[in-house]
Amino acid sequence: MAGDEQKEYQWRETYFILFHSSARPTLTQLEHNVSELSDRFQLGNLTADDEGRFESVVIQAPDDYAALEISYETGEAVMAQAVDLAKHLQGEAAPDELARLVRADARLDVMHFEQVFSDAVLDGEDDLEEMLDPSCLLMVVEALVKLTDGIAIDPSSGAILP
C-alpha cells in the first residue's frame, strides 16, 4: 500500500462504488465527509485533478488496524462493468438501483488493508482476528455512497452492499 513506510499492511478486499461522473466529488468534499466520520481517521496522499476533483486518498485507522486506499476511475471499462452488473443483478436489485448502475460511468475503488504483525507480536491467529475491525471500511463506503449517490458493490460476490 502506498503512503506508509513504517507499518506493513496486507490487502484484504476491494469494494467498488459506481456512480455517474457528474456526481464526482471534489477533494475538499471527500476530505470533509470522511473527516466528519471519525477523529480516528488519518488522511494522507490526497490528490485532485486540475479542477480540484477527487483523484485518490489513503485513510489510516490505527485503532482499527486498518487502512483504505481510494481511487477514482472512469472510462469504457467502468461503463461496461456497470452494465454487466446491472444485467447480473436483474431480478435481485431494485429498479432504481439498476437504473443508477446503467447510468454509471465512474467508479471509486476502495481497497481495504489490514495491518500485518510479526509472530513475535502475536501469540496466534486468534489475536489478530480480535484486533481486525471492519468499521472503518463500512463507515467510509457508506459515506461515499451518499456523497456520490452511488451503488456499493462487493466484486467478489457481485452483490450490492446495503
C-alpha positions as protocol buffer text, in pm:
chain_id: "A"
residue {
  index: 1
  type: MET
  ca { x: 0 y: 0 z: 0 }
}
residue {
  index: 2
  type: ALA
  ca { x: 132 y: 342 z: -88 }
}
residue {
  index: 3
  type: GLY
  ca { x: 188 y: 606 z: 173 }
}
residue {
  index: 4
  type: ASP
  ca { x: 302 y: 416 z: 481 }
}
residue {
  index: 5
  type: GLU
  ca { x: 662 y: 310 z: 516 }
}
residue {
  index: 6
  type: GLN
  ca { x: 652 y: 249 z: 895 }
}
residue {
  index: 7
  type: LYS
  ca { x: 375 y: -11 z: 909 }
}
residue {
  index: 8
  type: GLU
  ca { x: 308 y: -313 z: 692 }
}
residue {
  index: 9
  type: TYR
  ca { x: -36 y: -378 z: 551 }
}
residue {
  index: 10
  type: GLN
  ca { x: -193 y: -668 z: 366 }
}
residue {
  index: 11
  type: TRP
  ca { x: -474 y: -626 z: 113 }
}
residue {
  index: 12
  type: ARG
  ca { x: -800 y: -783 z: 231 }
}
residue {
  index: 13
  type: GLU
  ca { x: -1074 y: -680 z: -12 }
}
residue {
  index: 14
  type: THR
  ca { x: -1185 y: -417 z: -259 }
}
residue {
  index: 15
  type: TYR
  ca { x: -1528 y: -261 z: -291 }
}
residue {
  index: 16
  type: PHE
  ca { x: -1649 y: -54 z: -585 }
}
residue {
  index: 17
  type: ILE
  ca { x: -1878 y: 244 z: -571 }
}
residue {
  index: 18
  type: LEU
  ca { x: -2033 y: 301 z: -913 }
}
residue {
  index: 19
  type: PHE
  ca { x: -2193 y: 636 z: -995 }
}
residue {
  index: 20
  type: HIS
  ca { x: -2240 y: 897 z: -1267 }
}
residue {
  index: 21
  type: SER
  ca { x: -1935 y: 1116 z: -1320 }
}
residue {
  index: 22
  type: SER
  ca { x: -2145 y: 1431 z: -1275 }
}
residue {
  index: 23
  type: ALA
  ca { x: -2153 y: 1340 z: -903 }
}
residue {
  index: 24
  type: ARG
  ca { x: -1773 y: 1317 z: -877 }
}
residue {
  index: 25
  type: PRO
  ca { x: -1682 y: 1490 z: -551 }
}
residue {
  index: 26
  type: THR
  ca { x: -1415 y: 1749 z: -509 }
}
residue {
  index: 27
  type: LEU
  ca { x: -1120 y: 1656 z: -294 }
}
residue {
  index: 28
  type: THR
  ca { x: -1243 y: 1908 z: -35 }
}
residue {
  index: 29
  type: GLN
  ca { x: -1589 y: 1747 z: -20 }
}
residue {
  index: 30
  type: LEU
  ca { x: -1446 y: 1399 z: 21 }
}
residue {
  index: 31
  type: GLU
  ca { x: -1194 y: 1511 z: 280 }
}
residue {
  index: 32
  type: HIS
  ca { x: -1466 y: 1690 z: 480 }
}
residue {
  index: 33
  type: ASN
  ca { x: -1710 y: 1397 z: 468 }
}
residue {
  index: 34
  type: VAL
  ca { x: -1453 y: 1138 z: 571 }
}
residue {
  index: 35
  type: SER
  ca { x: -1305 y: 1359 z: 843 }
}
residue {
  index: 36
  type: GLU
  ca { x: -1653 y: 1405 z: 991 }
}
residue {
  index: 37
  type: LEU
  ca { x: -1693 y: 1027 z: 1033 }
}
residue {
  index: 38
  type: SER
  ca { x: -1429 y: 980 z: 1299 }
}
residue {
  index: 39
  type: ASP
  ca { x: -1141 y: 1166 z: 1456 }
}
residue {
  index: 40
  type: ARG
  ca { x: -951 y: 835 z: 1446 }
}
residue {
  index: 41
  type: PHE
  ca { x: -907 y: 857 z: 1067 }
}
residue {
  index: 42
  type: GLN
  ca { x: -582 y: 995 z: 932 }
}
residue {
  index: 43
  type: LEU
  ca { x: -596 y: 1113 z: 571 }
}
residue {
  index: 44
  type: GLY
  ca { x: -286 y: 1127 z: 355 }
}
residue {
  index: 45
  type: ASN
  ca { x: -163 y: 1127 z: -4 }
}
residue {
  index: 46
  type: LEU
  ca { x: -464 y: 1336 z: -108 }
}
residue {
  index: 47
  type: THR
  ca { x: -466 y: 1411 z: -481 }
}
residue {
  index: 48
  type: ALA
  ca { x: -701 y: 1601 z: -708 }
}
residue {
  index: 49
  type: ASP
  ca { x: -711 y: 1690 z: -1074 }
}
residue {
  index: 50
  type: ASP
  ca { x: -652 y: 2045 z: -1201 }
}
residue {
  index: 51
  type: GLU
  ca { x: -1015 y: 2134 z: -1127 }
}
residue {
  index: 52
  type: GLY
  ca { x: -999 y: 2015 z: -764 }
}
residue {
  index: 53
  type: ARG
  ca { x: -1194 y: 1694 z: -826 }
}
residue {
  index: 54
  type: PHE
  ca { x: -1104 y: 1388 z: -622 }
}
residue {
  index: 55
  type: GLU
  ca { x: -839 y: 1150 z: -760 }
}
residue {
  index: 56
  type: SER
  ca { x: -711 y: 946 z: -463 }
}
residue {
  index: 57
  type: VAL
  ca { x: -656 y: 929 z: -88 }
}
residue {
  index: 58
  type: VAL
  ca { x: -513 y: 698 z: 177 }
}
residue {
  index: 59
  type: ILE
  ca { x: -708 y: 673 z: 502 }
}
residue {
  index: 60
  type: GLN
  ca { x: -544 y: 511 z: 801 }
}
residue {
  index: 61
  type: ALA
  ca { x: -738 y: 396 z: 1106 }
}
residue {
  index: 62
  type: PRO
  ca { x: -468 y: 285 z: 1353 }
}
residue {
  index: 63
  type: ASP
  ca { x: -718 y: 192 z: 1626 }
}
residue {
  index: 64
  type: ASP
  ca { x: -889 y: -43 z: 1378 }
}
residue {
  index: 65
  type: TYR
  ca { x: -556 y: -181 z: 1247 }
}
residue {
  index: 66
  type: ALA
  ca { x: -681 y: -85 z: 902 }
}
residue {
  index: 67
  type: ALA
  ca { x: -616 y: 142 z: 609 }
}
residue {
  index: 68
  type: LEU
  ca { x: -807 y: 226 z: 294 }
}
residue {
  index: 69
  type: GLU
  ca { x: -673 y: 337 z: -41 }
}
residue {
  index: 70
  type: ILE
  ca { x: -940 y: 501 z: -255 }
}
residue {
  index: 71
  type: SER
  ca { x: -900 y: 599 z: -618 }
}
residue {
  index: 72
  type: TYR
  ca { x: -1124 y: 740 z: -890 }
}
residue {
  index: 73
  type: GLU
  ca { x: -1168 y: 552 z: -1219 }
}
residue {
  index: 74
  type: THR
  ca { x: -1368 y: 632 z: -1531 }
}
residue {
  index: 75
  type: GLY
  ca { x: -1392 y: 518 z: -1891 }
}
residue {
  index: 76
  type: GLU
  ca { x: -1527 y: 247 z: -2117 }
}
residue {
  index: 77
  type: ALA
  ca { x: -1426 y: -37 z: -1884 }
}
residue {
  index: 78
  type: VAL
  ca { x: -1620 y: 117 z: -1594 }
}
residue {
  index: 79
  type: MET
  ca { x: -1931 y: 164 z: -1809 }
}
residue {
  index: 80
  type: ALA
  ca { x: -1910 y: -194 z: -1938 }
}
residue {
  index: 81
  type: GLN
  ca { x: -1868 y: -326 z: -1584 }
}
residue {
  index: 82
  type: ALA
  ca { x: -2173 y: -128 z: -1465 }
}
residue {
  index: 83
  type: VAL
  ca { x: -2392 y: -261 z: -1748 }
}
residue {
  index: 84
  type: ASP
  ca { x: -2272 y: -618 z: -1684 }
}
residue {
  index: 85
  type: LEU
  ca { x: -2351 y: -583 z: -1314 }
}
residue {
  index: 86
  type: ALA
  ca { x: -2698 y: -446 z: -1393 }
}
residue {
  index: 87
  type: LYS
  ca { x: -2766 y: -749 z: -1615 }
}
residue {
  index: 88
  type: HIS
  ca { x: -2633 y: -985 z: -1348 }
}
residue {
  index: 89
  type: LEU
  ca { x: -2845 y: -824 z: -1075 }
}
residue {
  index: 90
  type: GLN
  ca { x: -3166 y: -804 z: -1277 }
}
residue {
  index: 91
  type: GLY
  ca { x: -3441 y: -956 z: -1067 }
}
residue {
  index: 92
  type: GLU
  ca { x: -3240 y: -912 z: -746 }
}
residue {
  index: 93
  type: ALA
  ca { x: -3180 y: -537 z: -731 }
}
residue {
  index: 94
  type: ALA
  ca { x: -3442 y: -264 z: -703 }
}
residue {
  index: 95
  type: PRO
  ca { x: -3534 y: -90 z: -1032 }
}
residue {
  index: 96
  type: ASP
  ca { x: -3380 y: 242 z: -918 }
}
residue {
  index: 97
  type: GLU
  ca { x: -3052 y: 65 z: -833 }
}
residue {
  index: 98
  type: LEU
  ca { x: -3044 y: -99 z: -1177 }
}
residue {
  index: 99
  type: ALA
  ca { x: -3112 y: 237 z: -1344 }
}
residue {
  index: 100
  type: ARG
  ca { x: -2828 y: 401 z: -1149 }
}
residue {
  index: 101
  type: LEU
  ca { x: -2594 y: 117 z: -1246 }
}
residue {
  index: 102
  type: VAL
  ca { x: -2678 y: 151 z: -1615 }
}
residue {
  index: 103
  type: ARG
  ca { x: -2604 y: 527 z: -1598 }
}
residue {
  index: 104
  type: ALA
  ca { x: -2277 y: 479 z: -1406 }
}
residue {
  index: 105
  type: ASP
  ca { x: -1965 y: 590 z: -1590 }
}
residue {
  index: 106
  type: ALA
  ca { x: -1735 y: 639 z: -1290 }
}
residue {
  index: 107
  type: ARG
  ca { x: -1614 y: 428 z: -1001 }
}
residue {
  index: 108
  type: LEU
  ca { x: -1436 y: 464 z: -670 }
}
residue {
  index: 109
  type: ASP
  ca { x: -1213 y: 169 z: -590 }
}
residue {
  index: 110
  type: VAL
  ca { x: -1200 y: 125 z: -212 }
}
residue {
  index: 111
  type: MET
  ca { x: -915 y: -109 z: -124 }
}
residue {
  index: 112
  type: HIS
  ca { x: -916 y: -233 z: 235 }
}
residue {
  index: 113
  type: PHE
  ca { x: -587 y: -322 z: 403 }
}
residue {
  index: 114
  type: GLU
  ca { x: -521 y: -476 z: 743 }
}
residue {
  index: 115
  type: GLN
  ca { x: -211 y: -409 z: 947 }
}
residue {
  index: 116
  type: VAL
  ca { x: 26 y: -708 z: 950 }
}
residue {
  index: 117
  type: PHE
  ca { x: 208 y: -813 z: 1267 }
}
residue {
  index: 118
  type: SER
  ca { x: 506 y: -1041 z: 1310 }
}
residue {
  index: 119
  type: ASP
  ca { x: 481 y: -1368 z: 1504 }
}
residue {
  index: 120
  type: ALA
  ca { x: 681 y: -1204 z: 1783 }
}
residue {
  index: 121
  type: VAL
  ca { x: 395 y: -960 z: 1839 }
}
residue {
  index: 122
  type: LEU
  ca { x: 114 y: -1217 z: 1832 }
}
residue {
  index: 123
  type: ASP
  ca { x: 72 y: -1549 z: 2008 }
}
residue {
  index: 124
  type: GLY
  ca { x: -164 y: -1685 z: 1746 }
}
residue {
  index: 125
  type: GLU
  ca { x: -407 y: -1605 z: 1467 }
}
residue {
  index: 126
  type: ASP
  ca { x: -693 y: -1564 z: 1716 }
}
residue {
  index: 127
  type: ASP
  ca { x: -523 y: -1250 z: 1849 }
}
residue {
  index: 128
  type: LEU
  ca { x: -523 y: -1098 z: 1502 }
}
residue {
  index: 129
  type: GLU
  ca { x: -888 y: -1178 z: 1439 }
}
residue {
  index: 130
  type: GLU
  ca { x: -983 y: -1000 z: 1762 }
}
residue {
  index: 131
  type: MET
  ca { x: -795 y: -687 z: 1651 }
}
residue {
  index: 132
  type: LEU
  ca { x: -936 y: -650 z: 1300 }
}
residue {
  index: 133
  type: ASP
  ca { x: -1225 y: -405 z: 1286 }
}
residue {
  index: 134
  type: PRO
  ca { x: -1413 y: -352 z: 957 }
}
residue {
  index: 135
  type: SER
  ca { x: -1595 y: -42 z: 1084 }
}
residue {
  index: 136
  type: CYS
  ca { x: -1352 y: 190 z: 904 }
}
residue {
  index: 137
  type: LEU
  ca { x: -1433 y: 30 z: 570 }
}
residue {
  index: 138
  type: LEU
  ca { x: -1807 y: 21 z: 629 }
}
residue {
  index: 139
  type: MET
  ca { x: -1830 y: 380 z: 752 }
}
residue {
  index: 140
  type: VAL
  ca { x: -1628 y: 519 z: 462 }
}
residue {
  index: 141
  type: VAL
  ca { x: -1814 y: 316 z: 197 }
}
residue {
  index: 142
  type: GLU
  ca { x: -2149 y: 435 z: 334 }
}
residue {
  index: 143
  type: ALA
  ca { x: -2032 y: 799 z: 333 }
}
residue {
  index: 144
  type: LEU
  ca { x: -1901 y: 771 z: -24 }
}
residue {
  index: 145
  type: VAL
  ca { x: -2228 y: 614 z: -144 }
}
residue {
  index: 146
  type: LYS
  ca { x: -2418 y: 910 z: 0 }
}
residue {
  index: 147
  type: LEU
  ca { x: -2170 y: 1164 z: -139 }
}
residue {
  index: 148
  type: THR
  ca { x: -2186 y: 1025 z: -494 }
}
residue {
  index: 149
  type: ASP
  ca { x: -2541 y: 883 z: -494 }
}
residue {
  index: 150
  type: GLY
  ca { x: -2362 y: 566 z: -594 }
}
residue {
  index: 151
  type: ILE
  ca { x: -2409 y: 193 z: -562 }
}
residue {
  index: 152
  type: ALA
  ca { x: -2162 y: -4 z: -349 }
}
residue {
  index: 153
  type: ILE
  ca { x: -2062 y: -339 z: -497 }
}
residue {
  index: 154
  type: ASP
  ca { x: -1870 y: -629 z: -350 }
}
residue {
  index: 155
  type: PRO
  ca { x: -1697 y: -751 z: -667 }
}
residue {
  index: 156
  type: SER
  ca { x: -1608 y: -1089 z: -518 }
}
residue {
  index: 157
  type: SER
  ca { x: -1977 y: -1178 z: -485 }
}
residue {
  index: 158
  type: GLY
  ca { x: -2123 y: -934 z: -738 }
}
residue {
  index: 159
  type: ALA
  ca { x: -2368 y: -819 z: -472 }
}
residue {
  index: 160
  type: ILE
  ca { x: -2491 y: -472 z: -389 }
}
residue {
  index: 161
  type: LEU
  ca { x: -2395 y: -372 z: -37 }
}
residue {
  index: 162
  type: PRO
  ca { x: -2678 y: -245 z: 184 }
}
